[in-house]
Amino acid sequence: QVQLVESGGGVVQPGRSLRLSCAASGFTFSSFGMHWVRQAPGKGLEWVAVISYDGTTKYYEDSVKGRFTISRDNSKNTLYLQMNSLRPEDTAVYYCTSEADGDYWGQGTLVTVSS
Amino acid sequence: DIQMTQSPSSLSASVGDRVTITCRASQGVRNDLGWYQQKPGKAPKRLIYGASSLQSGVPSRFSGSGSGTEFTLTISSLQPEDFATYYCLQHSSYPYTFGQGTKLEIK
């Protein structure tokens, strides 16, 4: 069965960096685009970024452009989100989700940006 | 960027009620719209894709309609497990955008 497992969340100070990972299994990872979606505590869902199946095309939500980088390693079936210059407003649960047929989400990883 | 305006932001209803949630897009998104259900502490779950197609495994009491700029999610007869928060998502153009959410509560 399809599984997406995020990791790498934690508490980080403003201005610092963090890298999230999303390990995929149960489908042909290299054939599908992948997304990151986040949800601040008590708030709604916010789309963050997408990467094409081969990693050549990427799009970002405006508030993370220039600070976050989405990438993937198809040999490791893993999606990444490099988050630099973190701000308190980046505090959220970060989910990875796949464009594979069906509806697949990870369980989320919490990022807390606080001094 | 396309703005998605979802209404109402909250809704109180009873088991067996019929409820409708609306999303309006600031510009046309064709039928590139999905509806999601989220329960506390859980990842979202897609109910509807392509504005009106029922996701596999989702009960038939859920239905979606609309195209262009106006969309609706209807639950024909509320069940206890349907009390949750619902979001629309446009995936017509980047950046993708969600509606603000509708919290459906028990009356």
Interface residues (C-beta under 8 A of the other chain):
Chain A: H35 V37 G44 L45 E46 W47 V50 Y59 Y60 E61 D62 Y95 G102 D103 W105 G106 Q107 G108
Chain B: D1 Y36 Q38 A43 P44 K45 R46 Y49 Q55 S56 Y87 L89 Y94 P95 Y96 T97 F98 G99 Q100 G101
